[in-house]
Structure formats: structure tokens, C-alpha cells
């Protein structure tokens, strides 16, 4: 029985995130929007995932390691108040 060198790596694409558009390796969980995303995707072990670089949205296996979504409070960080010693028009 001959062993092909690519055989052990066939499952690697299912275990690490790689964007299909830009090739980035960083992905975030995306919010589930529709009825099918909320109730049907989990039946097939799928979840919506968004690329951190190009923001493409795709469905990937729930076993794929991706980062959690950032909380809304972190996304909308307050801007610094203008200092009184500066002349701002």
C-alpha cells in the first residue's frame, strides 16, 4: 500500500480558518441573522464566520477555531474629550 504525502493533510482545511477570498487566517464568529442560520445551520454543525481582513461572510464547521465576536461596548470605544488647553475649531 503506497502512502500519498497529501493524504494526512486532507482534513487540515477543516481545522484551521482560511478565507477563500484574501487567504487570511483570522476569522470571527458572525451574528446569526435568519431563521435558517439560527435553527438549521446548527443541525449540520455549521456557523456563520466573518473574515477579519476582507469581511467576507461564510459558513464553517463549528469545530473550526475562530475568535468570538467583540462585545458592542468594545467596538464603540468612547472618543477622548477635547482638552481645554487646545484651540479646536
Secondary structure, 3 states (H helix, E strand, C coil): CCCCCCHHHCCHHHHCCCCCCCCCCCEEECCCCCHHHHHHHHHHCEEEEEECCCCCEEEEECCCCCECCCCHHHHCCCCCCCCCCCCCC
